[in-house]
């Protein structure tokens, strides 16, 4: 799954929110939930983001969007 996650993160970095969202919304593993949460945070839909962070078993991080994206990349490598 790490390569799938990297592909999704690359799509996010390229600004292809919709394609990235289409990929992660069909998955329910922890990593996908974290990425899904991040996408909704980028979108500004914080209540939906909090839902996905809860599904991942965590709370929203106190990080900038850029720092969170970097952290997500670190966790998939």
C-alpha positions in Angstrom: 0.0 0.0 0.0 2.9 2.4 0.5 3.3 3.0 -3.2 -0.5 3.7 -3.5 -0.2 6.1 -0.6 2.8 7.8 -2.3 0.8 8.1 -5.5 -2.1 9.8 -3.6 0.3 12.2 -1.8 1.9 13.0 -5.2 -1.5 13.8 -6.6 -2.2 16.1 -3.6 1.1 17.8 -4.1 0.3 18.3 -7.8 -3.1 19.9 -6.8 -5.3 17.0 -8.0 -7.5 17.0 -4.9 -10.4 15.2 -6.6 -8.4 12.3 -8.0 -6.6 11.9 -4.6 -9.9 11.9 -2.8 -11.4 9.4 -5.2 -8.6 7.0 -4.4 -8.6 7.2 -0.6 -12.4 7.3 -0.1 -12.7 3.7 -1.2 -10.2 2.6 1.5 -10.6 2.3 5.2 -7.1 1.6 6.5 -5.5 4.0 8.9 -3.1 5.6 6.4 -6.0 6.2 4.0 -8.1 7.7 6.8 -5.2 10.1 7.7 -4.8 11.2 4.1 -8.6 11.5 3.7 -8.6 13.7 6.9 -5.8 15.8 5.5 -7.7 16.3 2.2 -10.8 17.6 4.0 -8.6 19.8 6.1 -7.1 21.3 2.9 -10.7 21.8 1.6 -11.6 23.6 4.8 -14.2 21.0 5.8 -12.9 20.7 9.4 -15.8 18.7 10.8 -15.3 16.1 8.1 -11.6 16.2 8.7 -12.1 15.5 12.4 -14.3 12.5 11.5 -11.5 11.0 9.4 -8.9 11.7 12.1 -11.1 9.9 14.6 -11.5 6.9 12.1 -7.6 6.9 12.1 -7.6 6.8 15.9 -6.1 10.2 16.4 -6.9 13.9 16.6 -6.1 16.7 14.2 -2.4 17.5 14.4 -1.2 21.0 15.4 0.8 21.3 12.2 0.6 23.5 9.1 -0.8 21.8 6.0 2.7 21.7 4.5 4.2 20.1 7.6 1.3 17.6 7.8 1.8 16.6 4.1 5.6 16.2 4.8 4.7 14.0 7.8 2.4 11.9 5.7 5.2 11.4 3.2 7.5 10.3 6.0 5.0 7.7 7.2 4.6 6.0 3.8 8.3 5.7 3.0 
